[in-house]
């Protein structure tokens, strides 16, 4: 019997294919004007007020979507109106793209073969509720940082996941699949079987092929 009996997936970069940045910028230009750029988008996504990280607070459920959107518009020097907030909210959701179907198919196979599955995502109330986060509707346990108040690689996030799956004693049986090395390392440090899904380096399809090879080597029925 395989040592790995539980599976947990990240969403971004693992279970979805994000819309190309050029498309997102083009949409921004069509609404905010030709001065809209990748640099402005980054500033709006990750606004800071003095030393306060508004994005991290939003990701951890410590600030509302409306407050986050207000700071985002301020960071982009864009008038704070309900229409502009709605457009930027929709732009973020568009950026999340679509589900990566091979990963959804894998989750289905794991479920059919009685492997409990889960999601642990650094996410927020805007981007967690998009088609790109579809995997959360196909797993036994779905956890987002904005719901629990902790982000990976903070250990409490992983402990929350393990307890939801059945207890921290199961950690050696849990495969944790994430595209961020620091998140994989934290999971491994806790005793989970961390797997770095290298979509940034290899692209989604080749990273998925690596994952399937890893599962087969570990005797997982897929």
Backbone bond lengths (Angstrom), bond angles and torsions (degrees), N, CA, C in turn:
res aa  C-N    CA-C-N  psi(-1)  N-CA   C-N-CA  omega(-1)  CA-C   N-CA-C  phi
1 X - - - 1.473 - - 1.526 109.42 -
2 X 1.299 116.02 139.36 1.455 120.57 -179.91 1.517 110.73 -65.23
3 X 1.364 115.34 144.64 1.461 119.75 174.22 1.521 109.95 -68.13
4 X 1.331 116.69 -30.14 1.456 120.76 -178.94 1.521 109.88 -85.35
5 X 1.333 115.39 118.69 1.456 120.09 -178.63 1.523 113.86 -126.97
6 X 1.331 117.24 -5.86 1.459 122.72 179.79 1.538 108.34 -133.30
7 X 1.322 115.01 150.96 1.466 119.21 -177.70 1.518 110.35 -135.59
8 X 1.329 114.70 135.25 1.463 119.90 175.74 1.525 109.03 -129.83
9 X 1.321 115.89 135.44 1.458 122.59 -176.57 1.525 111.23 -118.92
10 X 1.323 115.20 145.19 1.460 121.18 163.75 1.527 106.96 -78.34
11 X 1.338 117.20 171.07 1.464 120.41 176.27 1.529 110.56 -103.50
12 X 1.333 117.05 -66.51 1.458 120.73 -175.47 1.519 112.59 -63.17
13 X 1.327 117.19 124.56 1.448 121.36 179.54 1.511 114.25 81.54
14 X 1.336 116.75 -2.43 1.466 121.90 179.77 1.527 111.00 -125.61
15 X 1.314 116.52 -47.16 1.463 120.33 -174.17 1.520 113.20 -117.01
16 X 1.334 116.88 5.94 1.466 118.68 174.20 1.523 110.74 -141.19
17 X 1.312 115.37 160.49 1.462 121.91 176.01 1.517 106.78 -113.11
18 X 1.313 116.87 110.11 1.454 120.42 -175.57 1.528 111.27 -70.78
19 X 1.321 114.60 150.39 1.458 120.10 175.23 1.523 108.46 -63.60
20 X 1.339 118.70 143.44 1.466 120.68 178.51 1.523 111.61 -56.40
21 X 1.315 115.82 140.10 1.464 120.88 -178.99 1.525 111.18 -56.98
22 X 1.335 116.73 -36.33 1.466 119.92 -178.72 1.533 111.20 -60.97
23 X 1.335 115.95 -37.65 1.465 119.62 178.74 1.522 110.92 -66.76
24 X 1.323 115.77 -41.04 1.468 120.19 179.84 1.528 109.74 -63.96
25 X 1.332 116.75 -44.51 1.472 120.97 178.75 1.522 110.23 -62.42
26 X 1.325 116.52 -42.36 1.463 120.59 -179.75 1.525 111.18 -61.05
27 X 1.340 116.60 -41.96 1.463 120.38 177.59 1.525 110.66 -63.92
28 X 1.336 115.52 -40.66 1.465 119.75 178.48 1.517 111.94 -62.63
29 X 1.321 116.41 -41.91 1.461 120.54 178.76 1.521 111.30 -63.01
30 X 1.347 116.05 -38.57 1.468 119.74 -177.15 1.523 112.10 -64.42
31 X 1.340 115.92 -22.90 1.473 119.09 -177.22 1.533 111.87 -108.12
32 X 1.341 115.62 -48.22 1.466 119.42 -175.35 1.523 113.32 -87.44
33 X 1.330 117.12 -16.69 1.461 120.10 -179.96 1.516 112.14 115.25
34 X 1.316 115.88 165.27 1.457 122.37 -173.59 1.532 113.32 -64.87
35 X 1.316 117.42 -18.46 1.469 119.23 -179.92 1.533 112.10 -75.08
36 X 1.333 116.83 -13.14 1.468 120.03 179.70 1.531 108.83 -63.16
37 X 1.340 116.94 134.57 1.457 121.26 -173.36 1.525 110.38 -144.92
38 X 1.325 115.88 174.98 1.464 121.11 176.58 1.527 110.38 -61.54
39 X 1.332 116.48 -37.00 1.463 120.14 179.99 1.525 111.08 -66.18
40 X 1.340 117.19 -40.66 1.460 120.49 178.10 1.528 110.30 -67.70
41 X 1.324 116.29 -40.53 1.467 119.87 177.84 1.522 110.57 -59.52
42 X 1.323 117.08 -44.76 1.470 120.25 179.78 1.520 110.95 -62.72
43 X 1.335 116.79 -42.70 1.468 120.17 178.96 1.519 111.09 -62.78
44 X 1.341 116.96 -37.85 1.461 120.60 -179.79 1.527 111.34 -72.29
45 X 1.329 116.82 -37.40 1.462 119.78 -179.93 1.519 111.51 -66.41
46 X 1.335 116.42 -37.44 1.461 120.64 -173.00 1.530 111.27 -121.86
47 X 1.326 116.63 61.74 1.469 119.36 -177.83 1.524 111.92 -69.78
48 X 1.320 115.57 148.25 1.463 121.55 175.74 1.523 108.67 -130.62
49 X 1.296 115.58 141.29 1.460 122.06 175.44 1.521 106.61 -120.01
50 X 1.343 115.92 108.80 1.465 121.87 -171.15 1.527 107.32 57.50
51 X 1.334 117.69 -118.57 1.459 119.74 179.77 1.528 112.06 -101.34
52 X 1.319 116.88 9.96 1.464 120.40 -175.98 1.524 110.33 -90.71
53 X 1.320 116.39 126.08 1.461 122.86 179.67 1.526 108.29 -88.92
54 X 1.325 116.74 98.36 1.464 121.40 -175.45 1.524 110.85 -66.15
55 X 1.337 117.00 -37.82 1.464 119.83 179.14 1.524 111.07 -60.89
56 X 1.332 117.46 -47.44 1.458 120.68 -179.72 1.526 111.01 -63.51
57 X 1.321 117.25 -39.46 1.462 119.99 177.07 1.528 110.64 -62.40
58 X 1.320 116.96 -42.25 1.467 121.62 178.36 1.526 110.21 -65.01
59 X 1.312 115.67 -42.92 1.460 121.42 179.45 1.522 111.69 -63.05
60 X 1.335 116.45 -30.55 1.460 120.89 -178.83 1.523 112.67 -98.23
61 X 1.336 116.45 13.11 1.455 120.22 175.48 1.507 115.02 71.14
62 X 1.337 115.99 19.60 1.468 119.30 -177.14 1.530 112.76 -95.99
63 X 1.319 116.57 -3.59 1.461 120.46 174.93 1.521 108.24 -143.53
64 X 1.308 117.00 153.76 1.465 121.37 -175.58 1.525 111.41 -80.72
65 X 1.327 115.43 162.66 1.463 120.52 176.53 1.526 110.37 -60.02
66 X 1.318 117.13 -41.06 1.459 119.96 -178.40 1.531 111.23 -62.98
67 X 1.338 116.78 -43.07 1.466 120.70 178.46 1.518 110.53 -64.32
68 X 1.329 116.54 -43.44 1.460 120.37 178.09 1.529 110.69 -59.34
69 X 1.325 117.19 -46.77 1.465 120.98 -177.91 1.528 111.24 -63.78
70 X 1.320 116.31 -35.29 1.468 120.36 176.83 1.523 110.33 -61.41
71 X 1.328 116.36 -48.86 1.465 120.23 179.75 1.530 111.18 -65.74
72 X 1.329 116.77 -34.91 1.464 120.22 179.00 1.523 110.81 -62.36
73 X 1.331 116.97 -45.91 1.465 120.58 178.91 1.520 111.24 -64.49
74 X 1.321 116.43 -39.89 1.467 120.12 176.99 1.525 110.35 -60.22
75 X 1.324 117.13 -42.08 1.465 121.33 -178.91 1.523 111.75 -64.31
76 X 1.341 115.96 -29.06 1.453 120.09 178.95 1.510 113.29 -94.54
77 X 1.334 116.84 6.61 1.474 122.38 -177.70 1.525 110.99 54.12
78 X 1.337 115.18 43.86 1.460 122.74 -179.15 1.526 108.18 -113.47
79 X 1.331 118.18 137.03 1.471 120.51 -179.27 1.529 111.94 -53.74
80 X 1.327 114.82 139.07 1.466 120.09 -178.08 1.525 108.80 -88.02
81 X 1.312 115.58 96.15 1.458 122.10 177.09 1.522 108.57 -128.96
82 X 1.314 116.76 160.24 1.467 120.30 179.03 1.525 110.77 -63.42
83 X 1.335 116.38 -34.33 1.466 120.03 179.58 1.534 111.02 -66.80
84 X 1.331 116.37 -42.59 1.462 119.63 179.59 1.526 111.36 -68.02
85 X 1.321 116.84 -37.15 1.469 120.02 175.97 1.521 110.25 -61.72
86 X 1.319 116.65 -44.94 1.457 120.59 -178.60 1.521 110.86 -63.77
87 X 1.329 116.70 -41.36 1.459 118.76 -179.66 1.526 110.55 -64.52
88 X 1.343 117.81 -44.80 1.464 119.22 -178.59 1.526 110.78 -66.76
89 X 1.306 116.67 -36.88 1.464 120.11 175.49 1.529 110.04 -58.74
90 X 1.322 116.70 -46.60 1.463 120.79 179.70 1.522 111.43 -65.53
91 X 1.343 116.39 -33.88 1.458 120.22 179.18 1.526 110.32 -65.73
92 X 1.316 117.02 -41.93 1.463 120.85 176.73 1.525 110.99 -61.19
93 X 1.320 115.66 -42.62 1.457 119.39 -179.82 1.522 111.49 -66.21
94 X 1.331 116.27 -38.64 1.460 120.19 177.35 1.521 110.35 -62.14
95 X 1.329 116.95 -39.52 1.457 122.24 -178.05 1.534 111.44 -61.49
96 X 1.330 116.70 -27.77 1.469 120.66 -179.62 1.526 112.32 -65.97
97 X 1.317 117.32 -17.54 1.455 120.43 173.60 1.516 114.10 69.70
98 X 1.343 114.72 -143.46 1.459 121.87 -173.50 1.531 110.50 -125.25
99 X 1.326 116.71 159.92 1.468 119.39 177.84 1.526 111.27 -61.55
100 X 1.315 115.63 148.40 1.456 121.07 173.77 1.528 106.90 -88.82
101 X 1.319 115.91 104.39 1.458 120.89 -169.37 1.533 114.12 -58.48
102 X 1.334 120.68 -40.71 1.467 118.49 177.90 1.524 113.69 -56.27
103 X 1.350 117.12 -34.01 1.461 119.40 178.61 1.520 110.90 -71.41
104 X 1.332 117.22 -38.04 1.469 119.74 175.71 1.517 110.08 -63.67
105 X 1.321 117.09 -39.24 1.467 120.80 178.74 1.528 110.67 -65.45
106 X 1.335 116.61 -38.10 1.461 120.25 177.44 1.519 110.86 -63.68
107 X 1.321 116.82 -44.78 1.468 120.29 178.62 1.522 110.26 -59.68
108 X 1.311 116.85 -41.06 1.465 120.78 178.08 1.524 111.05 -59.75
109 X 1.342 116.88 -44.06 1.471 120.97 179.42 1.521 111.05 -64.98
110 X 1.330 116.11 -41.76 1.460 119.31 178.61 1.518 111.24 -62.61
111 X 1.326 115.85 -42.90 1.467 119.58 177.77 1.519 111.02 -61.14
112 X 1.326 116.05 -43.59 1.468 120.48 -179.59 1.526 111.77 -63.10
113 X 1.333 115.97 -31.51 1.468 120.78 179.98 1.526 112.36 -93.24
114 X 1.331 115.53 16.59 1.466 124.26 172.48 1.532 112.47 62.67
115 X 1.327 115.99 40.72 1.456 121.39 168.52 1.534 107.61 -102.03
116 X 1.326 119.12 115.12 1.466 119.49 176.06 1.524 111.14 -60.42
117 X 1.328 116.14 136.30 1.463 121.76 -176.98 1.528 110.59 -121.84
118 X 1.330 115.01 154.85 1.458 119.75 179.47 1.507 112.20 -150.24
119 X 1.322 114.83 170.56 1.462 123.73 174.85 1.520 107.83 -129.48
120 X 1.332 116.15 134.07 1.460 121.74 169.51 1.519 106.54 -129.70
121 X 1.325 116.37 110.05 1.461 121.34 -171.38 1.519 111.46 -125.71
122 X 1.332 116.33 135.44 1.463 120.20 164.56 1.520 106.24 -77.53
123 X 1.330 116.33 108.57 1.453 118.69 -170.82 1.520 110.21 -150.08
124 X 1.317 116.13 -176.03 1.457 121.34 -179.38 1.520 109.06 -145.56
125 X 1.321 116.08 171.17 1.459 119.86 -172.68 1.523 113.54 -68.61
126 X 1.317 118.25 -16.97 1.465 120.87 176.96 1.531 110.55 -83.42
127 X 1.324 116.61 -53.70 1.459 121.05 -171.38 1.530 113.56 -83.84
128 X 1.334 116.44 -17.63 1.469 120.35 178.35 1.521 111.39 -73.46
129 X 1.317 116.72 -20.39 1.467 121.08 -176.88 1.527 110.26 -110.66
130 X 1.325 115.32 61.17 1.456 122.94 -179.76 1.525 108.50 -134.49
131 X 1.331 117.75 162.86 1.471 119.86 175.87 1.521 112.73 -56.82
132 X 1.333 117.56 -32.20 1.456 120.28 -179.40 1.514 114.27 -64.17
133 X 1.332 117.41 -18.32 1.466 122.08 179.00 1.529 111.49 -99.15
134 X 1.305 116.97 22.94 1.463 122.19 -175.54 1.522 113.26 -56.40
135 X 1.323 118.60 -29.85 1.456 120.82 -177.59 1.529 111.98 -55.62
136 X 1.326 116.77 -29.18 1.468 119.28 -177.76 1.521 112.59 -62.99
137 X 1.332 116.09 -21.03 1.466 120.28 179.97 1.523 112.79 -87.19
138 X 1.338 117.51 1.65 1.460 120.99 -175.79 1.517 113.04 -121.06
139 X 1.320 117.36 5.95 1.461 120.92 -177.88 1.526 110.38 -114.45
140 X 1.321 114.82 162.46 1.463 120.49 -179.93 1.525 111.43 -70.61
141 X 1.337 116.28 -41.02 1.461 122.26 -176.61 1.522 108.57 -126.74
142 X 1.333 117.78 122.58 1.468 122.07 178.62 1.522 108.62 -123.48
143 X 1.339 115.90 119.18 1.458 121.41 -175.40 1.525 109.32 -128.35
144 X 1.323 115.93 131.27 1.454 122.23 174.89 1.525 109.22 -119.45
145 X 1.312 115.99 144.06 1.466 120.65 -178.25 1.519 112.32 -55.98
146 X 1.345 117.67 -34.07 1.465 118.90 -176.51 1.524 111.78 -70.80
147 X 1.331 116.76 -14.96 1.463 120.58 178.45 1.526 112.68 -91.48
148 X 1.339 117.04 -26.61 1.468 119.93 -175.19 1.524 113.37 -110.31
149 X 1.343 117.72 -11.98 1.461 120.69 176.95 1.507 115.32 83.64
150 X 1.341 117.63 9.34 1.461 121.50 179.37 1.524 109.59 -133.63
151 X 1.338 116.47 142.87 1.459 121.96 177.01 1.523 110.17 -112.52
152 X 1.325 116.55 147.79 1.462 120.25 166.50 1.534 107.91 -62.64
153 X 1.298 120.47 144.33 1.461 128.20 5.99 1.530 115.09 -92.45
154 X 1.318 118.60 25.92 1.456 121.32 177.20 1.540 109.80 -66.24
155 X 1.311 117.01 128.76 1.462 120.71 -175.38 1.529 114.76 -55.76
156 X 1.364 119.38 -37.39 1.470 118.27 -179.59 1.524 113.48 -57.25
157 X 1.334 118.17 -29.30 1.463 120.33 178.18 1.530 110.40 -63.15
158 X 1.337 116.45 -42.90 1.463 120.66 -179.63 1.521 111.47 -70.48
159 X 1.321 116.00 -38.26 1.466 119.82 177.99 1.522 109.98 -62.11
160 X 1.326 116.18 -40.91 1.471 120.50 177.38 1.528 110.15 -59.64
161 X 1.316 116.39 -43.63 1.459 120.82 178.19 1.527 111.13 -61.01
162 X 1.331 116.52 -50.34 1.460 120.14 -177.20 1.522 111.75 -61.01
163 X 1.316 116.28 -41.11 1.464 119.28 178.87 1.520 110.88 -64.58
164 X 1.333 117.21 -36.24 1.466 120.66 178.47 1.528 111.24 -68.76
165 X 1.340 116.33 -31.59 1.463 120.29 179.15 1.525 112.62 -78.38
166 X 1.336 116.45 -20.60 1.461 118.00 178.76 1.512 115.13 144.63
167 X 1.333 117.55 -2.93 1.458 120.07 176.54 1.515 112.63 131.39
168 X 1.341 116.13 152.82 1.460 120.74 -177.37 1.520 112.27 -65.76
169 X 1.321 117.66 -19.50 1.456 120.55 178.12 1.518 113.24 -66.01
170 X 1.323 116.70 -13.75 1.463 120.73 179.79 1.533 112.87 -86.98
171 X 1.335 117.02 -1.77 1.457 119.79 -166.75 1.530 113.52 -56.52
172 X 1.338 118.42 -34.08 1.462 120.36 -178.47 1.526 112.59 -71.72
173 X 1.329 116.54 -11.54 1.454 120.74 180.00 1.530 112.90 -100.47
174 X 1.335 116.61 1.12 1.466 120.72 -173.90 1.526 111.09 -100.95
175 X 1.328 116.68 122.04 1.465 121.48 171.29 1.526 107.73 -87.82
176 X 1.335 115.99 125.11 1.463 121.50 -177.97 1.517 108.35 -112.65
177 X 1.326 117.62 117.22 1.456 123.56 -171.42 1.523 109.60 -113.67
178 X 1.335 116.43 116.14 1.462 121.50 -173.96 1.527 108.33 -147.97
179 X 1.343 116.49 151.59 1.466 119.26 179.45 1.525 113.11 -91.58
180 X 1.334 117.22 -3.80 1.468 120.84 -179.72 1.530 109.60 -103.65
181 X 1.338 116.29 121.67 1.463 120.22 -174.83 1.523 112.30 -59.22
182 X 1.335 116.76 -39.01 1.468 118.92 -177.74 1.527 111.45 -66.29
183 X 1.336 117.12 -31.80 1.465 120.25 177.26 1.517 111.30 -71.61
184 X 1.322 116.23 -38.79 1.468 121.31 177.55 1.529 109.98 -65.55
185 X 1.336 116.99 -42.92 1.465 120.71 179.85 1.521 111.14 -61.40
186 X 1.335 116.91 -43.38 1.466 119.82 -179.91 1.522 110.78 -62.28
187 X 1.340 116.72 -40.72 1.459 120.43 177.67 1.524 110.42 -63.82
188 X 1.324 116.37 -43.12 1.464 120.81 179.67 1.528 110.80 -64.90
189 X 1.328 116.92 -38.97 1.463 120.89 178.92 1.523 111.41 -62.20
190 X 1.319 116.65 -27.35 1.466 121.17 177.95 1.524 111.91 -85.25
191 X 1.319 116.79 -5.24 1.457 119.92 177.71 1.510 115.12 104.53
192 X 1.345 117.28 0.55 1.459 119.32 177.15 1.529 110.27 -79.84
193 X 1.319 115.92 165.91 1.467 121.82 178.46 1.525 107.60 -91.24
194 X 1.323 116.13 92.74 1.456 120.42 -175.60 1.516 112.29 -79.55
195 X 1.330 115.76 137.11 1.464 121.32 176.70 1.523 108.53 -130.18
196 X 1.335 115.72 122.30 1.463 121.21 178.51 1.529 109.34 -84.97
197 X 1.322 115.72 110.30 1.464 121.71 178.83 1.523 107.18 -83.03
198 X 1.328 116.70 103.50 1.469 121.63 -165.81 1.536 112.50 -88.09
199 X 1.315 116.12 53.96 1.464 120.03 -177.82 1.520 112.56 -66.10
200 X 1.334 117.59 -33.52 1.471 120.02 -179.59 1.525 110.84 -65.96
201 X 1.337 116.81 -39.80 1.459 120.21 -178.27 1.528 112.80 -81.78
202 X 1.315 116.92 -37.41 1.460 120.92 -169.25 1.516 114.66 -110.27
203 X 1.334 117.75 -17.59 1.461 120.76 -169.42 1.526 109.13 90.68
204 X 1.310 116.50 160.67 1.456 121.60 -173.79 1.529 112.73 -62.20
205 X 1.311 117.11 -46.01 1.464 119.61 -173.14 1.524 112.56 -66.49
206 X 1.327 117.28 -43.20 1.462 118.86 -179.33 1.526 110.86 -71.54
207 X 1.333 116.70 -36.66 1.467 119.64 176.12 1.528 110.21 -62.72
208 X 1.332 115.98 -38.66 1.465 119.87 178.30 1.527 110.63 -65.89
209 X 1.329 117.24 -39.18 1.465 120.84 177.57 1.526 110.48 -61.38
210 X 1.342 117.42 -40.42 1.470 121.59 175.69 1.522 111.18 -60.41
211 X 1.332 115.85 -43.49 1.461 120.13 179.52 1.524 111.02 -62.30
212 X 1.318 117.21 -44.64 1.467 120.18 -179.27 1.525 110.66 -62.79
213 X 1.322 117.02 -38.73 1.472 120.21 177.35 1.521 110.47 -64.03
214 X 1.329 116.61 -41.19 1.465 121.73 178.00 1.524 111.07 -61.14
215 X 1.308 116.85 -44.00 1.461 120.44 -179.59 1.528 111.30 -64.94
216 X 1.305 116.09 -42.92 1.468 119.51 -179.79 1.523 111.53 -65.03
217 X 1.331 116.58 -39.56 1.472 120.31 178.09 1.526 111.44 -63.34
218 X 1.325 116.43 -28.32 1.451 121.10 -179.70 1.526 113.15 -94.82
219 X 1.327 116.11 11.67 1.462 120.38 173.90 1.511 115.51 74.69
220 X 1.342 116.77 18.79 1.467 119.45 179.95 1.523 109.58 -77.14
221 X 1.306 116.80 134.90 1.467 121.80 -178.28 1.528 109.92 -80.79
222 X 1.316 116.47 102.08 1.467 121.35 178.42 1.523 109.42 -135.17
